[in-house]
Amino acid sequence: MSTIVLVGGSFLGAWAWERVTPLLTAHGHQVHPLTLTGFGDRAHLGSPATTLTTHARDITAAIEYADLREVVLVAHSYSGAPATIAANAIPDRIARVVYLAASLPEPGRSLFDIIPASTVEAIMETVQDGRVAVMSDEIIDANFGDHGLTAEDFAWLRARGVGQPVGTLQDPAPDDLGAVRKLPRTYIVCAGDPGDPPDLPDHDMVVLDSGHWPMITRPVELARVLDETARS
């Protein structure tokens, strides 16, 4: 049995793992889905002061206060950045970091620093009251390849998704991320995502036949991969 901490990407909370958590529990794992500040049932806590550092601290605090050890930390999409920073801060509690179609931070740089300026501009055009708006169905269709989301899935996302505090994309990562590089790391590529898989020779690479949100569209397959990875 492993202790698995699940962190969703932009706009998501612990709720996004509802189709996966019982499957992992059935495999015998202790599962802790998290909600970062400003998302889900913590949406009311988000503010202009919510940053990437805030989200990293959310993760470290959840792990430390529950006294979790030998954690398999699973980070989806955006949350790859705060999860990396969190694992770097408490490496003695982390058994493995699992990136699920995730963004990886670069030392001393924000996520806005490492994506094209045109993308930053497009994102900033959606910002209202300090939050990046939840992506429309049309934006997802245009930018996320074979995502596999049905009309019902879109409706589920719309009912619970919350805009992301823009400071989380503007706040730089720490200058030193050396500790996390010493940990075992797995990167799960979602085959439906556009573009080439990342070149990460120091990670175990797994390809999952799914779109960008497999916790919603392929929960059984994702649970199987996470179970196998946690046991490895």
Backbone torsions as a table, in degrees:
resi	resn	phi	psi	omega
1	MET	NA	139.1	177.6
2	SER	-117.5	158.8	171.5
3	THR	-97.0	115.2	-174.8
4	ILE	-114.4	125.3	174.9
5	VAL	-107.7	126.4	-176.4
6	LEU	-110.6	128.1	179.3
7	VAL	-127.8	121.9	-178.8
8	GLY	-82.2	168.5	-178.9
9	GLY	-86.4	-158.7	-177.7
10	SER	-52.8	137.3	172.9
11	PHE	75.7	-6.7	-172.3
12	LEU	-102.1	162.6	172.8
13	GLY	-134.4	-166.6	178.6
14	ALA	-56.6	-29.2	-179.0
15	TRP	-56.6	-29.3	-175.5
16	ALA	-65.8	-17.6	-177.9
17	TRP	-98.0	11.3	-174.4
18	GLU	-60.4	-27.2	-179.3
19	ARG	-86.3	-14.0	-176.6
20	VAL	-102.9	-39.2	-173.9
21	THR	-53.9	-48.5	-179.2
22	PRO	-65.4	-28.4	178.5
23	LEU	-69.5	-41.8	177.7
24	LEU	-68.0	-38.4	176.6
25	THR	-61.8	-39.5	178.4
26	ALA	-64.5	-28.0	175.4
27	HIS	-76.5	-4.9	177.1
28	GLY	99.7	7.0	-177.4
29	HIS	-88.9	153.8	170.6
30	GLN	-92.2	120.0	-168.7
31	VAL	-118.6	133.4	-178.7
32	HIS	-130.5	91.4	173.2
33	PRO	-76.5	136.0	-176.1
34	LEU	-110.6	155.1	170.3
35	THR	-119.1	123.5	-179.9
36	LEU	-81.7	156.8	-179.6
37	THR	-54.8	128.5	177.9
38	GLY	97.6	-7.6	-179.7
39	PHE	-115.0	163.1	171.7
40	GLY	48.7	-133.4	-178.5
41	ASP	-75.6	3.2	174.3
42	ARG	-112.6	18.8	-179.4
43	ALA	-59.6	-36.5	-176.8
44	HIS	-68.7	-13.3	-179.2
45	LEU	-90.9	-10.7	179.3
46	GLY	-71.0	145.4	-178.8
47	SER	-158.2	176.3	174.9
48	PRO	-59.6	-17.7	179.3
49	ALA	-86.0	-3.0	179.4
50	THR	-79.7	121.0	-173.9
51	THR	-129.8	179.7	173.2
52	LEU	-58.3	-39.4	177.8
53	THR	-61.8	-40.5	176.1
54	THR	-56.5	-47.5	-176.8
55	HIS	-68.1	-36.4	175.1
56	ALA	-62.7	-40.4	178.6
57	ARG	-68.7	-33.4	174.0
58	ASP	-55.1	-44.7	-175.9
59	ILE	-70.8	-47.0	-179.4
60	THR	-63.8	-39.1	-179.7
61	ALA	-65.1	-42.3	179.9
62	ALA	-61.4	-40.9	-179.3
63	ILE	-71.1	-43.9	-176.5
64	GLU	-70.6	-43.5	-176.1
65	TYR	-69.6	-27.9	174.4
66	ALA	-87.9	-0.3	-178.6
67	ASP	51.7	47.6	178.5
68	LEU	-83.2	140.6	179.8
69	ARG	-137.1	161.1	-176.4
70	GLU	51.9	46.5	-174.6
71	VAL	-80.4	133.8	166.0
72	VAL	-94.0	106.7	-174.0
73	LEU	-95.8	112.2	-176.5
74	VAL	-102.9	122.2	-174.9
75	ALA	-124.3	121.9	-178.9
76	HIS	-100.6	133.1	169.3
77	SER	52.9	-123.0	-179.0
78	TYR	-50.3	-38.1	-171.7
79	SER	-67.9	-7.6	172.3
80	GLY	-56.8	-32.6	-179.0
81	ALA	-70.5	-57.7	179.6
82	PRO	-65.5	-30.9	178.9
83	ALA	-66.6	-38.1	176.9
84	THR	-62.2	-45.4	-179.8
85	ILE	-64.3	-40.1	178.8
86	ALA	-64.5	-46.9	180.0
87	ALA	-63.0	-34.3	177.9
88	ASN	-65.5	-30.6	-178.3
89	ALA	-81.1	-30.3	-177.0
90	ILE	-130.9	54.9	-174.7
91	PRO	-62.1	-25.1	-179.4
92	ASP	-68.9	-15.3	179.2
93	ARG	-100.2	-4.2	-172.7
94	ILE	-108.1	124.5	176.3
95	ALA	-87.5	-35.8	-179.0
96	ARG	-162.2	144.1	170.8
97	VAL	-104.9	128.7	179.0
98	VAL	-115.0	115.9	179.0
99	TYR	-95.6	125.2	179.6
100	LEU	-109.8	101.6	-177.3
101	ALA	46.1	45.9	-164.4
102	ALA	-100.3	155.9	170.2
103	SER	-84.0	132.6	178.6
104	LEU	-107.3	130.8	-178.5
105	PRO	-77.3	158.7	173.2
106	GLU	-115.0	139.5	-176.6
107	PRO	-53.4	131.2	175.3
108	GLY	72.8	6.7	-177.3
109	ARG	-125.0	149.0	175.5
110	SER	-86.0	168.3	176.0
111	LEU	-65.5	-33.8	175.1
112	PHE	-64.4	-27.7	179.9
113	ASP	-70.1	-22.8	-171.7
114	ILE	-111.7	10.2	173.5
115	ILE	-117.8	159.6	-177.4
116	PRO	-57.2	145.7	-179.8
117	ALA	-59.1	-33.8	179.4
118	SER	-65.2	-34.5	177.9
119	THR	-70.5	-40.6	176.6
120	VAL	-59.7	-44.4	-179.3
121	GLU	-61.7	-43.4	-179.6
122	ALA	-64.6	-39.5	178.4
123	ILE	-65.5	-45.2	-177.3
124	MET	-63.1	-27.9	178.1
125	GLU	-66.7	-19.2	-179.6
126	THR	-93.9	-6.0	-173.7
127	VAL	-70.5	129.1	174.6
128	GLN	-134.6	129.0	179.5
129	ASP	53.3	39.4	175.1
130	GLY	78.9	10.4	-179.3
131	ARG	-124.0	138.7	171.6
132	VAL	-75.4	125.2	-175.9
133	ALA	-65.2	146.8	173.1
134	VAL	-57.6	134.0	-176.3
135	MET	-62.2	140.3	176.7
136	SER	-72.9	163.7	176.1
137	ASP	-58.3	-38.5	-177.9
138	GLU	-65.4	-39.4	178.3
139	ILE	-67.2	-40.6	178.0
140	ILE	-64.2	-45.0	179.0
141	ASP	-59.5	-37.5	-175.0
142	ALA	-79.7	-22.9	-168.9
143	ASN	-121.7	-8.1	-173.3
144	PHE	-120.5	28.3	170.3
145	GLY	54.1	-135.9	-179.2
146	ASP	-87.5	74.9	-172.3
147	HIS	-74.3	-26.6	175.6
148	GLY	79.1	4.8	180.0
149	LEU	-74.1	130.1	176.4
150	THR	-88.2	173.0	176.6
151	ALA	-59.3	-37.2	178.4
152	GLU	-67.7	-38.0	177.6
153	ASP	-64.5	-44.4	177.5
154	PHE	-58.1	-44.3	-179.7
155	ALA	-62.3	-39.0	178.6
156	TRP	-63.7	-43.3	176.9
157	LEU	-63.6	-42.7	-178.4
158	ARG	-64.2	-35.8	-176.5
159	ALA	-68.9	-27.6	-173.0
160	ARG	-121.1	-20.8	-178.6
161	GLY	-64.7	143.0	-177.9
162	VAL	-130.0	140.7	178.9
163	GLY	-55.2	147.9	-174.9
164	GLN	-94.6	129.9	175.8
165	PRO	-55.9	125.1	-172.0
166	VAL	-66.6	-23.1	178.3
167	GLY	-61.8	-22.2	179.0
168	THR	-68.2	-21.1	180.0
169	LEU	-97.3	-13.3	-176.6
170	GLN	-102.3	-15.7	-175.8
171	ASP	-82.1	127.9	-179.0
172	PRO	-74.6	149.5	172.4
173	ALA	-71.4	161.1	176.2
174	PRO	-59.1	156.1	179.7
175	ASP	-69.6	-25.6	-176.7
176	ASP	-118.3	112.5	175.8
177	LEU	-118.0	29.3	-174.3
178	GLY	-66.5	-32.7	-175.6
179	ALA	-65.6	-39.1	-177.6
180	VAL	-68.7	-26.3	-179.4
181	ARG	-69.9	-14.4	178.2
182	LYS	-89.8	-6.6	-179.0
183	LEU	-89.5	151.6	170.3
184	PRO	-61.7	135.7	-178.1
185	ARG	-137.3	139.1	177.6
186	THR	-122.7	137.9	175.3
187	TYR	-117.7	121.4	177.2
188	ILE	-98.0	116.1	177.5
189	VAL	-88.5	128.5	172.9
190	CYS	-88.3	115.3	-171.5
191	ALA	-60.8	-27.5	-178.8
192	GLY	-77.4	-12.0	178.4
193	ASP	-68.9	142.9	178.4
194	PRO	-72.7	160.6	176.9
195	GLY	87.0	172.2	-179.7
196	ASP	-80.4	150.3	175.5
197	PRO	-62.3	151.8	178.7
198	PRO	-66.5	149.5	177.9
199	ASP	-92.4	99.4	-174.5
200	LEU	-131.4	77.6	-175.1
201	PRO	-63.5	-19.3	-179.5
202	ASP	-95.1	13.6	175.9
203	HIS	-118.6	148.8	166.0
204	ASP	-74.8	130.3	-175.7
205	MET	-108.3	134.1	177.7
206	VAL	-131.3	137.6	176.6
207	VAL	-107.7	126.9	179.2
208	LEU	-111.0	130.7	-179.4
209	ASP	-79.5	81.9	-177.8
210	SER	-159.4	171.8	170.0
211	GLY	-87.0	-165.4	-169.2
212	HIS	-70.0	-18.7	-177.3
213	TRP	-120.2	64.9	-175.5
214	PRO	-66.6	-21.6	176.3
215	MET	-64.3	-19.0	178.1
216	ILE	-100.7	-43.2	-171.8
217	THR	-96.1	-24.8	-177.6
218	ARG	-138.9	55.6	-174.2
219	PRO	-61.9	-38.2	-178.7
220	VAL	-65.3	-46.4	-179.5
221	GLU	-65.5	-40.3	179.0
222	LEU	-65.9	-43.3	179.2
223	ALA	-60.7	-38.8	178.4
224	ARG	-63.5	-44.9	-179.8
225	VAL	-65.2	-42.4	180.0
226	LEU	-66.2	-38.8	176.8
227	ASP	-61.2	-48.1	-179.8
228	GLU	-63.7	-40.1	-179.5
229	THR	-67.8	-42.2	-179.5
230	ALA	-63.2	-32.3	-178.5
231	ARG	-84.2	-9.7	-174.2
232	SER	-74.7	NA	NA
